[in-house]
Amino acid sequence: CAGQGDVVSLAASGKPYPGIGTVSAGVTIEGPNARTATIDAGRGELTVSPGADVTVSGVTLKCQTNCAGTPTVTDEGSLVLSDDAITGNVGIPTSAILTTTPAGSSTPAALKIENSTVSGNDSKSGGGVQTNTGAGATGASTATIANSTIAGNVALQQGGGIAVLASAPGSQVTITGSTVTANTGSSGGGLY
């Protein structure tokens, strides 16, 4: 188990690492690069607890086994995805990456995606990325996407690439220096 301030370093591997699971402390997980280190989210999707400050860098997050309909990443705290690939996550009800405030909470949730690729994901809403607000929550849900590519994602409903569904005051998505292309959805292929 990693504790507050720990850095978990992953070596290059020909086999996927098991999933991360729930992280409730300030932890950094770093791999060498997204081509040589894969984390199988089907063996434990990444869930960032409220109040936790987590960074994941230099890995691929992909559901390879037991893909039973949960997001690959659920962020209820503060999460940075840097130099990562989030790809091949299919059949999920919300999104490959979901940032949401907990139900009934005033705690904010913040997501930053930088220098990363979110591609080839398939879900009901927000194929690649979705922001949302928990039932009765008042905390803002925000996402910043910088120098990244959101491409080739599919949503059955809104936002093939990105679905902005968060409704609490202060919720927003900011996109800079990024490419959003070739995403499909019944409403808002790239951005809803």
C-alpha positions in Angstrom: 0.0 0.0 0.0 1.3 3.4 -0.9 1.0 6.3 1.6 0.9 10.1 1.5 3.7 11.5 -0.7 4.9 8.1 -2.0 6.1 7.6 -5.6 5.5 4.2 -7.2 7.8 3.6 -10.1 6.9 1.0 -12.7 9.5 -0.7 -14.9 8.9 -1.5 -18.6 7.1 -4.8 -18.8 5.9 -7.1 -21.6 2.9 -8.1 -19.3 0.3 -5.6 -18.0 0.4 -4.6 -14.4 -2.7 -5.4 -12.4 -5.2 -2.5 -11.8 -4.5 0.3 -9.4 -7.7 0.3 -7.4 -8.7 3.0 -4.9 -6.2 5.7 -4.0 -7.0 7.8 -1.0 -3.6 9.5 -0.4 -1.4 11.9 -2.3 0.5 9.4 -4.5 2.5 9.6 -7.8 2.5 6.5 -10.1 5.0 6.7 -12.8 6.0 4.4 -15.7 8.8 4.8 -18.3 6.4 5.6 -21.1 2.9 4.6 -22.4 4.4 2.2 -24.9 6.2 0.0 -22.4 4.0 0.0 -19.3 0.4 -1.0 -19.3 -2.0 -1.1 -16.4 -5.0 -3.5 -16.8 -7.9 -1.5 -15.4 -10.1 -4.6 -15.7 -8.2 -5.9 -12.7 -8.8 -2.8 -10.6 -10.0 0.5 -12.1 -8.3 3.7 -10.8 -10.5 5.5 -8.3 -9.3 8.7 -6.7 -11.0 9.4 -3.4 -12.3 12.8 -2.3 -9.4 14.9 -1.0 -6.7 12.8 -2.6 -4.1 14.4 -4.9 -2.9 11.8 -7.4 -0.6 11.8 -10.5 -0.3 9.0 -13.0 2.3 9.4 -15.7 4.0 7.4 -18.4 1.6 4.5 -18.7 -1.2 3.1 -20.7 -4.5 2.5 -18.9 -6.5 -0.1 -20.7 -9.2 -2.6 -19.7 -7.9 -6.0 -20.9 -9.7 -8.5 -18.6 -13.0 -8.5 -16.6 -14.3 -5.3 -18.4 -17.6 -5.3 -16.6 -18.9 -1.8 -17.1 -17.0 0.5 -14.7 -15.0 3.5 -15.8 -11.3 2.9 -16.2 -10.7 6.1 -14.1 -13.1 7.6 -11.6 -11.8 10.9 -10.1 -13.6 12.3 -7.1 -10.5 14.1 -5.9 -7.6 15.7 -7.8 -6.0 13.7 -10.6 -3.3 14.5 -13.2 -2.8 12.2 -16.1 0.4 13.1 -17.8 2.1 11.4 -20.8 -0.4 8.6 -20.7 -2.6 6.7 -23.1 -6.1 5.8 -22.1 -7.4 3.4 -24.8 -9.5 0.4 -25.7 -11.9 0.7 -22.8 -15.3 -0.5 -24.1 -18.8 -1.2 -22.9 -18.7 1.2 -20.0 -21.8 3.1 -18.9 -20.3 6.5 -18.2 -16.9 7.2 -19.7 -13.3 5.9 -19.9 -12.4 8.8 -17.6 -15.1 10.1 -15.2 -14.5 13.1 -13.0 -17.4 13.7 -10.6 -18.2 15.2 -7.2 -19.4 12.7 -4.6 -23.2 12.6 -4.0 -24.3 15.2 -1.5 -20.8 16.7 -1.1 -19.4 20.2 -1.4 -15.9 18.7 -2.1 -14.7 19.6 -5.6 -13.2 17.2 -8.2 -10.5 18.3 -10.6 -9.0 16.5 -13.5 -6.0 17.5 -15.6 -5.0 15.6 -18.8 -1.7 16.7 -20.3 0.5 15.4 -23.1 -1.8 12.3 -23.3 -3.9 10.4 -25.8 -7.5 9.3 -25.1 -8.6 7.1 -27.9 -10.6 4.0 -29.0 -12.9 4.1 -26.0 -16.6 3.2 -26.2 -19.3 4.1 -23.6 -22.9 5.2 -23.1 -22.0 8.9 -22.5 -18.7 10.7 -22.9 -16.7 8.0 -24.7 -13.4 9.5 -23.7 -14.0 12.0 -20.9 -17.0 12.9 -18.8 -17.5 15.5 -16.1 -20.5 15.1 -13.8 -22.1 16.1 -10.5 -23.1 13.6 -7.8 -26.8 13.7 -6.7 -27.3 16.7 -4.4 -23.6 17.7 -4.6 -22.6 21.4 -4.7 -18.8 21.0 -5.4 -17.5 22.0 -8.8 -16.3 19.3 -11.2 -13.6 20.6 -13.5 -11.3 19.2 -16.3 -8.3 20.8 -18.0 -7.1 19.1 -21.2 -3.7 20.4 -22.5 -1.5 19.4 -25.4 -3.5 16.1 -25.7 -5.4 14.1 -28.3 -9.0 12.9 -27.9 -9.7 10.8 -30.9 -11.7 7.8 -32.2 -14.0 7.5 -29.1 -17.7 6.5 -29.3 -20.7 7.3 -27.1 -24.1 5.9 -27.5 -25.6 9.1 -26.3 -23.8 12.5 -25.7 -20.2 13.4 -26.4 -18.2 10.8 -28.2 -15.0 12.6 -27.2 -16.0 14.7 -24.1 -19.3 15.0 -22.3 -19.6 18.0 -20.0 -22.5 17.1 -17.7 -21.4 18.7 -14.5 -24.0 21.2 -13.2 -22.6 22.5 -10.0 -21.5 26.2 -10.0 -17.9 26.6 -11.1 -17.9 23.4 -13.1 -16.1 23.8 -16.4 -13.8 22.2 -19.0 -10.8 24.0 -20.5 -9.1 22.7 -23.6 -5.8 24.2 -24.9 -3.4 23.1 -27.5 -5.3 19.8 -28.1 -6.9 17.9 -30.9 -10.4 16.5 -30.6 -11.2 14.5 -33.8 -13.0 11.5 -35.2 -15.2 11.0 -32.2 -18.9 9.9 -32.6 -22.0 10.3 -30.5 -25.7 10.7 -31.1 -25.3 14.3 -29.8 -22.0 16.1 -29.9 -19.5 13.8 -31.6 -16.5 15.6 -30.3 -17.8 17.7 -27.4 -21.2 17.9 -25.7 
